[in-house]
């Protein structure tokens, strides 16, 4: 939690004023039992109505001042807690954006969502309650003990015994609850992941009629979460009855001793009532403190999870932009293995591409096509060999002294991001307008730039038919477009950027033969000043490429032109022959 206190620093004034006004309120509250004692002893006991009304007015004034202080304290506490959570969420989001692919995979999407939502919400509640009650409750408890000594020393000795017992109970519950609530949040991660998977894959679930199986799996995760939550809840639930038992027992002792002293005339009835009131205040405050402790326990568990994530070294490596133009790209004996994977995904990949080249990459499912592209983009660092841009290994150029591998990966990725235009396997569109999505490629793109890109991506016709055209609404994830339309808009977004390196990762899989042919013609128009990589499982998509790389189980089993590979590469020949009949028929249907 100490690490997260820096997010509270901008709200230092509020963090001081909130507890301060609470202490002022508590001070007035501690005076009320004395006023009540005076009313009973000096007013009712002596039949002095004037004194009763006078002290009654004082009590009302103390209550009103306390109310104003409480509202003011609540305002400052809420402002500090909300500002704290806002700054923390922003920092977590920045942290997520900085992470490399491998670091994101370490946590998983569901766990990251839980941290930025549930964990931060719990921390916000914790900060709010701490600012309001963390000083107030102990202040009332110890203040009540001191005031009890002022009223009656013998009766106050009961308080001296009672309070330490209560604090032992509170801290015993605290120590046992923290690890339990950590387990609760981990179980919540699993529920979040399962929920997200079901929401994203709802169509697949229904297509395979797997609702019952997924419901059963979800219920299992919920049951685990419920079980751990119940265990943690039971431990926390011990606090209230235990404190009630101790305080009520102490109240009985005070009544017994006080009654004796009243009968003997040692103390007045008002003093006994004051002692009972102070004991009641201790009871009320300890209930509040018990709830605060439970909330703090949850918050500390969440704080550990968030701190662990934010403390990871994600500082940017200092570097300068080493290049703004790409003349050549070379892979030298590149190998790559995913974290915790037992087998290489890429092995001994070597090739060279120059400006103006179109490089086709083909292979079966799981052959390493997308992995090769991710290494090229700098999303992952190769575990063997090196990637050269303009005959330079960017990782070596950037590296200065001892720098963590992930820091180098981030620096390479940041250098490459301005050079690359990529169309990923899954077409991703963002809510907004078509224009907004196209400008992700180039923020200052003119309408003419966007129109040209749409034409090259064979998307112009359907965009112009939409209401609003470029201003047409795009729903979350592009749900109001078909799969082929989403792919073409994603391709147009990359075309708008006119990148140095253009990458199409199996991005025409939803297009028919005729439309794909138009897209390939658009690629030829812009490829003169860039290097283009086309990843596909269809030989027709890449047969016009200058070089074709054939992958099988992570290894490069062939490289060359279409005609060369038909002669020399059995894997490519098999792929081409298996697809040529279907592609020929598809082409004839398109011509009709």
KEDOFI-911761 format. One record per residue (C-alpha): residue number from 0; x, y, z. Coordinates in steps of 0.1 Angstrom, whole numbers. Example, Ala and Ser with C-alpha at 12.3 -4.5 7.8 and 13.67 -1.06 7.14 Angstrom:
residues 2
R;n;x;y;z
R;0;123;-45;78 $
R;1;137;-11;71 $
END
This chain:
residues 592
R;n;x;y;z
R;0;0;0;0 $
R;1;29;23;7 $
R;2;38;23;-30 $
R;3;3;35;-39 $
R;4;4;65;-15 $
R;5;20;86;-42 $
R;6;-13;87;-60 $
R;7;-28;104;-29 $
R;8;0;130;-28 $
R;9;-19;155;-51 $
R;10;-47;154;-25 $
R;11;-26;160;6 $
R;12;-47;190;16 $
R;13;-79;169;14 $
R;14;-62;140;32 $
R;15;-54;162;61 $
R;16;-86;182;63 $
R;17;-109;152;61 $
R;18;-95;134;92 $
R;19;-91;168;109 $
R;20;-128;177;106 $
R;21;-137;142;118 $
R;22;-115;147;149 $
R;23;-133;180;156 $
R;24;-167;162;152 $
R;25;-154;134;176 $
R;26;-144;161;202 $
R;27;-179;175;202 $
R;28;-193;140;204 $
R;29;-172;132;235 $
R;30;-186;163;253 $
R;31;-222;153;249 $
R;32;-223;126;277 $
R;33;-210;153;301 $
R;34;-238;176;290 $
R;35;-263;147;296 $
R;36;-248;141;330 $
R;37;-252;178;339 $
R;38;-289;177;328 $
R;39;-296;146;349 $
R;40;-277;157;380 $
R;41;-280;195;381 $
R;42;-312;199;360 $
R;43;-336;170;367 $
R;44;-321;161;401 $
R;45;-325;197;414 $
R;46;-356;205;394 $
R;47;-338;234;376 $
R;48;-357;237;343 $
R;49;-336;267;331 $
R;50;-305;246;334 $
R;51;-322;218;315 $
R;52;-331;241;286 $
R;53;-297;257;287 $
R;54;-279;224;285 $
R;55;-303;211;259 $
R;56;-295;241;237 $
R;57;-258;234;242 $
R;58;-264;197;232 $
R;59;-282;208;200 $
R;60;-254;232;192 $
R;61;-228;205;196 $
R;62;-248;182;174 $
R;63;-252;208;146 $
R;64;-215;217;147 $
R;65;-207;180;146 $
R;66;-230;175;116 $
R;67;-213;203;97 $
R;68;-179;189;105 $
R;69;-190;154;94 $
R;70;-203;166;61 $
R;71;-172;187;54 $
R;72;-150;157;63 $
R;73;-170;135;40 $
R;74;-166;160;11 $
R;75;-128;161;15 $
R;76;-125;123;20 $
R;77;-146;116;-11 $
R;78;-126;141;-32 $
R;79;-93;125;-21 $
R;80;-105;89;-26 $
R;81;-120;97;-61 $
R;82;-89;115;-72 $
R;83;-67;87;-59 $
R;84;-86;60;-78 $
R;85;-87;82;-110 $
R;86;-49;86;-109 $
R;87;-44;50;-101 $
R;88;-66;38;-130 $
R;89;-47;61;-154 $
R;90;-14;47;-142 $
R;91;-26;11;-146 $
R;92;-39;18;-181 $
R;93;-5;33;-190 $
R;94;12;3;-175 $
R;95;-9;-20;-197 $
R;96;-1;0;-228 $
R;97;36;-2;-221 $
R;98;37;-40;-218 $
R;99;50;-63;-244 $
R;100;29;-92;-257 $
R;101;46;-117;-235 $
R;102;41;-95;-204 $
R;103;4;-91;-212 $
R;104;1;-129;-217 $
R;105;17;-134;-182 $
R;106;-13;-118;-165 $
R;107;-41;-124;-190 $
R;108;-68;-100;-201 $
R;109;-93;-110;-173 $
R;110;-68;-104;-145 $
R;111;-59;-70;-159 $
R;112;-96;-60;-162 $
R;113;-101;-70;-126 $
R;114;-72;-49;-114 $
R;115;-84;-17;-132 $
R;116;-120;-22;-121 $
R;117;-128;-43;-90 $
R;118;-94;-38;-73 $
R;119;-93;0;-78 $
R;120;-130;3;-67 $
R;121;-121;-16;-35 $
R;122;-91;7;-29 $
R;123;-112;38;-34 $
R;124;-137;26;-8 $
R;125;-108;18;15 $
R;126;-92;52;12 $
R;127;-125;69;18 $
R;128;-132;50;50 $
R;129;-97;53;63 $
R;130;-98;91;59 $
R;131;-131;92;77 $
R;132;-127;66;104 $
R;133;-91;55;109 $
R;134;-83;84;133 $
R;135;-118;91;144 $
R;136;-127;57;158 $
R;137;-95;52;179 $
R;138;-98;88;190 $
R;139;-133;82;203 $
R;140;-123;50;220 $
R;141;-93;64;238 $
R;142;-111;97;244 $
R;143;-140;79;260 $
R;144;-115;61;283 $
R;145;-99;95;293 $
R;146;-134;111;298 $
R;147;-144;81;319 $
R;148;-115;88;343 $
R;149;-126;124;346 $
R;150;-161;112;356 $
R;151;-151;83;379 $
R;152;-117;66;383 $
R;153;-130;33;396 $
R;154;-156;29;368 $
R;155;-129;39;343 $
R;156;-107;9;353 $
R;157;-132;-13;335 $
R;158;-125;6;303 $
R;159;-88;0;308 $
R;160;-93;-38;308 $
R;161;-119;-38;280 $
R;162;-101;-17;253 $
R;163;-70;-39;250 $
R;164;-91;-70;247 $
R;165;-111;-54;219 $
R;166;-80;-44;200 $
R;167;-66;-80;203 $
R;168;-98;-93;187 $
R;169;-96;-67;159 $
R;170;-60;-73;150 $
R;171;-64;-111;152 $
R;172;-92;-109;126 $
R;173;-71;-85;105 $
R;174;-41;-108;103 $
R;175;-62;-138;93 $
R;176;-83;-120;68 $
R;177;-57;-105;45 $
R;178;-45;-138;29 $
R;179;-81;-149;25 $
R;180;-91;-118;6 $
R;181;-61;-122;-17 $
R;182;-76;-156;-26 $
R;183;-110;-140;-31 $
R;184;-96;-115;-57 $
R;185;-78;-144;-75 $
R;186;-110;-163;-77 $
R;187;-127;-132;-90 $
R;188;-101;-131;-118 $
R;189;-112;-165;-129 $
R;190;-149;-155;-129 $
R;191;-140;-123;-150 $
R;192;-120;-143;-175 $
R;193;-148;-169;-179 $
R;194;-174;-141;-183 $
R;195;-153;-123;-209 $
R;196;-148;-155;-229 $
R;197;-185;-162;-229 $
R;198;-194;-127;-240 $
R;199;-169;-126;-268 $
R;200;-177;-161;-280 $
R;201;-215;-161;-275 $
R;202;-221;-169;-312 $
R;203;-197;-198;-312 $
R;204;-213;-211;-280 $
R;205;-247;-211;-296 $
R;206;-235;-225;-329 $
R;207;-220;-255;-310 $
R;208;-249;-256;-285 $
R;209;-224;-255;-257 $
R;210;-244;-233;-233 $
R;211;-249;-260;-207 $
R;212;-212;-270;-206 $
R;213;-202;-233;-203 $
R;214;-229;-227;-177 $
R;215;-215;-256;-157 $
R;216;-180;-243;-160 $
R;217;-191;-208;-149 $
R;218;-210;-222;-120 $
R;219;-179;-241;-109 $
R;220;-158;-209;-109 $
R;221;-186;-190;-91 $
R;222;-189;-218;-65 $
R;223;-151;-216;-58 $
R;224;-154;-178;-55 $
R;225;-184;-182;-32 $
R;226;-166;-207;-10 $
R;227;-136;-185;-5 $
R;228;-157;-154;0 $
R;229;-178;-173;27 $
R;230;-146;-184;45 $
R;231;-133;-148;45 $
R;232;-168;-135;55 $
R;233;-170;-159;85 $
R;234;-136;-148;98 $
R;235;-147;-112;95 $
R;236;-181;-119;110 $
R;237;-164;-131;142 $
R;238;-155;-94;150 $
R;239;-189;-79;156 $
R;240;-203;-106;181 $
R;241;-169;-108;199 $
R;242;-168;-70;204 $
R;243;-205;-69;214 $
R;244;-198;-96;240 $
R;245;-168;-78;255 $
R;246;-184;-43;255 $
R;247;-218;-55;269 $
R;248;-200;-75;296 $
R;249;-180;-44;305 $
R;250;-213;-23;305 $
R;251;-228;-48;330 $
R;252;-197;-44;352 $
R;253;-199;-6;350 $
R;254;-236;-7;359 $
R;255;-230;-30;388 $
R;256;-201;-10;403 $
R;257;-218;24;394 $
R;258;-251;14;411 $
R;259;-232;6;443 $
R;260;-214;39;442 $
R;261;-247;58;435 $
R;262;-263;41;465 $
R;263;-234;50;487 $
R;264;-235;86;474 $
R;265;-199;84;460 $
R;266;-211;95;425 $
R;267;-242;110;411 $
R;268;-267;94;388 $
R;269;-257;117;359 $
R;270;-221;104;362 $
R;271;-232;68;359 $
R;272;-252;77;328 $
R;273;-222;94;314 $
R;274;-201;62;319 $
R;275;-228;41;302 $
R;276;-228;66;273 $
R;277;-191;65;269 $
R;278;-192;27;269 $
R;279;-219;29;242 $
R;280;-197;52;222 $
R;281;-169;27;224 $
R;282;-192;0;212 $
R;283;-205;20;183 $
R;284;-170;31;172 $
R;285;-156;-4;175 $
R;286;-184;-17;152 $
R;287;-174;10;128 $
R;288;-137;1;133 $
R;289;-146;-36;127 $
R;290;-162;-27;94 $
R;291;-133;-5;85 $
R;292;-108;-33;93 $
R;293;-127;-57;70 $
R;294;-127;-31;42 $
R;295;-90;-23;49 $
R;296;-82;-61;47 $
R;297;-98;-63;13 $
R;298;-81;-31;2 $
R;299;-47;-42;13 $
R;300;-51;-75;-6 $
R;301;-61;-54;-37 $
R;302;-32;-30;-31 $
R;303;-7;-59;-31 $
R;304;-20;-71;-64 $
R;305;-19;-36;-80 $
R;306;15;-27;-65 $
R;307;30;-60;-77 $
R;308;19;-51;-112 $
R;309;29;-14;-112 $
R;310;63;-21;-95 $
R;311;75;-42;-125 $
R;312;102;-24;-144 $
R;313;85;-9;-174 $
R;314;106;22;-177 $
R;315;112;32;-212 $
R;316;148;26;-225 $
R;317;163;59;-237 $
R;318;168;58;-274 $
R;319;166;80;-305 $
R;320;147;73;-336 $
R;321;172;54;-356 $
R;322;155;54;-389 $
R;323;125;69;-407 $
R;324;129;50;-439 $
R;325;131;13;-445 $
R;326;153;1;-474 $
R;327;157;-35;-464 $
R;328;147;-61;-439 $
R;329;167;-92;-431 $
R;330;161;-122;-408 $
R;331;193;-140;-399 $
R;332;188;-175;-384 $
R;333;159;-162;-363 $
R;334;144;-185;-338 $
R;335;116;-178;-313 $
R;336;101;-197;-284 $
R;337;70;-185;-265 $
R;338;75;-181;-227 $
R;339;70;-215;-209 $
R;340;65;-232;-243 $
R;341;84;-265;-247 $
R;342;90;-262;-284 $
R;343;102;-235;-308 $
R;344;76;-217;-328 $
R;345;102;-204;-353 $
R;346;135;-221;-361 $
R;347;164;-209;-383 $
R;348;144;-184;-404 $
R;349;166;-165;-429 $
R;350;156;-142;-458 $
R;351;161;-106;-470 $
R;352;135;-82;-485 $
R;353;141;-48;-501 $
R;354;120;-17;-507 $
R;355;93;-24;-533 $
R;356;92;-61;-526 $
R;357;61;-80;-519 $
R;358;69;-110;-496 $
R;359;43;-138;-494 $
R;360;42;-160;-463 $
R;361;23;-193;-466 $
R;362;19;-224;-445 $
R;363;-7;-245;-427 $
R;364;-24;-236;-394 $
R;365;2;-234;-366 $
R;366;32;-231;-390 $
R;367;44;-199;-374 $
R;368;32;-173;-399 $
R;369;17;-148;-373 $
R;370;46;-154;-349 $
R;371;71;-144;-377 $
R;372;51;-112;-382 $
R;373;50;-104;-345 $
R;374;88;-108;-343 $
R;375;92;-85;-373 $
R;376;70;-58;-357 $
R;377;90;-60;-325 $
R;378;62;-73;-304 $
R;379;85;-102;-294 $
R;380;123;-103;-294 $
R;381;138;-133;-312 $
R;382;153;-159;-288 $
R;383;179;-167;-314 $
R;384;194;-149;-344 $
R;385;187;-113;-352 $
R;386;164;-90;-372 $
R;387;181;-64;-393 $
R;388;165;-32;-406 $
R;389;187;-13;-431 $
R;390;214;-38;-420 $
R;391;211;-27;-384 $
R;392;200;-47;-354 $
R;393;178;-22;-336 $
R;394;181;-41;-303 $
R;395;219;-37;-304 $
R;396;216;0;-315 $
R;397;192;8;-287 $
R;398;209;-11;-259 $
R;399;230;10;-236 $
R;400;245;-8;-207 $
R;401;226;-35;-187 $
R;402;190;-32;-198 $
R;403;162;-58;-193 $
R;404;152;-78;-223 $
R;405;116;-66;-221 $
R;406;128;-30;-220 $
R;407;147;-36;-253 $
R;408;116;-52;-268 $
R;409;95;-21;-259 $
R;410;121;2;-273 $
R;411;123;-17;-306 $
R;412;85;-18;-307 $
R;413;83;20;-302 $
R;414;108;25;-330 $
R;415;90;3;-354 $
R;416;54;15;-347 $
R;417;58;46;-368 $
R;418;71;25;-397 $
R;419;45;-2;-398 $
R;420;10;-5;-411 $
R;421;-5;-38;-400 $
R;422;-38;-55;-407 $
R;423;-41;-82;-380 $
R;424;-57;-116;-385 $
R;425;-88;-105;-366 $
R;426;-103;-73;-380 $
R;427;-106;-49;-351 $
R;428;-127;-17;-355 $
R;429;-134;8;-327 $
R;430;-167;25;-319 $
R;431;-170;59;-335 $
R;432;-172;67;-372 $
R;433;-155;52;-403 $
R;434;-135;84;-405 $
R;435;-123;80;-369 $
R;436;-112;44;-376 $
R;437;-93;54;-408 $
R;438;-75;82;-390 $
R;439;-59;57;-366 $
R;440;-35;51;-395 $
R;441;-29;88;-401 $
R;442;-43;114;-378 $
R;443;-41;143;-403 $
R;444;-54;123;-432 $
R;445;-74;143;-457 $
R;446;-107;132;-471 $
R;447;-89;125;-504 $
R;448;-64;102;-486 $
R;449;-92;82;-470 $
R;450;-112;79;-503 $
R;451;-81;67;-521 $
R;452;-74;41;-494 $
R;453;-110;29;-495 $
R;454;-108;25;-532 $
R;455;-76;5;-530 $
R;456;-91;-17;-503 $
R;457;-123;-23;-524 $
R;458;-143;-7;-496 $
R;459;-154;25;-514 $
R;460;-187;13;-527 $
R;461;-202;0;-495 $
R;462;-190;30;-475 $
R;463;-206;54;-499 $
R;464;-238;35;-496 $
R;465;-239;40;-458 $
R;466;-258;69;-443 $
R;467;-233;96;-436 $
R;468;-206;79;-457 $
R;469;-173;86;-440 $
R;470;-192;98;-409 $
R;471;-212;66;-408 $
R;472;-214;51;-373 $
R;473;-192;21;-364 $
R;474;-206;1;-334 $
R;475;-183;-15;-308 $
R;476;-161;-41;-326 $
R;477;-177;-31;-360 $
R;478;-208;-53;-352 $
R;479;-228;-34;-378 $
R;480;-205;-45;-406 $
R;481;-200;-80;-421 $
R;482;-167;-99;-417 $
R;483;-155;-90;-452 $
R;484;-164;-53;-447 $
R;485;-145;-52;-414 $
R;486;-115;-67;-431 $
R;487;-116;-42;-460 $
R;488;-119;-12;-436 $
R;489;-89;-26;-416 $
R;490;-69;-28;-448 $
R;491;-80;8;-458 $
R;492;-68;20;-424 $
R;493;-33;5;-430 $
R;494;-33;20;-466 $
R;495;-41;55;-453 $
R;496;-9;55;-433 $
R;497;12;47;-464 $
R;498;37;29;-441 $
R;499;73;19;-448 $
R;500;64;-17;-439 $
R;501;29;-29;-449 $
R;502;18;-62;-432 $
R;503;-14;-81;-441 $
R;504;-17;-110;-417 $
R;505;-43;-134;-433 $
R;506;-64;-103;-437 $
R;507;-83;-113;-468 $
R;508;-97;-146;-456 $
R;509;-133;-133;-456 $
R;510;-131;-119;-491 $
R;511;-142;-136;-523 $
R;512;-117;-141;-551 $
R;513;-128;-110;-572 $
R;514;-127;-86;-542 $
R;515;-93;-100;-531 $
R;516;-80;-95;-566 $
R;517;-90;-58;-564 $
R;518;-72;-55;-530 $
R;519;-40;-71;-544 $
R;520;-41;-45;-572 $
R;521;-44;-17;-545 $
R;522;-14;-31;-527 $
R;523;7;-29;-559 $
R;524;-2;8;-562 $
R;525;13;17;-528 $
R;526;40;-8;-524 $
R;527;67;11;-545 $
R;528;79;30;-514 $
R;529;75;2;-489 $
R;530;81;-34;-481 $
R;531;49;-55;-481 $
R;532;44;-88;-463 $
R;533;12;-108;-471 $
R;534;4;-137;-448 $
R;535;-21;-162;-462 $
R;536;-32;-198;-463 $
R;537;-44;-194;-499 $
R;538;-18;-196;-526 $
R;539;-38;-173;-549 $
R;540;-33;-145;-525 $
R;541;5;-145;-527 $
R;542;13;-161;-561 $
R;543;22;-127;-576 $
R;544;46;-119;-547 $
R;545;83;-113;-555 $
R;546;93;-139;-529 $
R;547;72;-165;-512 $
R;548;83;-180;-478 $
R;549;69;-214;-471 $
R;550;66;-224;-434 $
R;551;60;-258;-419 $
R;552;60;-263;-381 $
R;553;80;-232;-376 $
R;554;107;-240;-401 $
R;555;113;-224;-435 $
R;556;110;-252;-460 $
R;557;111;-231;-492 $
R;558;116;-196;-505 $
R;559;113;-182;-540 $
R;560;88;-171;-567 $
R;561;56;-190;-574 $
R;562;71;-208;-604 $
R;563;103;-217;-586 $
R;564;85;-231;-556 $
R;565;62;-252;-578 $
R;566;94;-269;-591 $
R;567;114;-272;-559 $
R;568;91;-271;-529 $
R;569;69;-301;-523 $
R;570;50;-285;-494 $
R;571;41;-254;-516 $
R;572;32;-277;-546 $
R;573;8;-297;-523 $
R;574;-8;-265;-510 $
R;575;-12;-251;-545 $
R;576;-27;-282;-560 $
R;577;-51;-287;-531 $
R;578;-64;-252;-536 $
R;579;-62;-246;-573 $
R;580;-94;-264;-582 $
R;581;-115;-244;-556 $
R;582;-99;-211;-565 $
R;583;-105;-217;-602 $
R;584;-142;-224;-596 $
R;585;-145;-194;-573 $
R;586;-129;-172;-599 $
R;587;-154;-184;-625 $
R;588;-183;-177;-602 $
R;589;-170;-142;-596 $
R;590;-167;-136;-634 $
R;591;-203;-145;-638 $
END
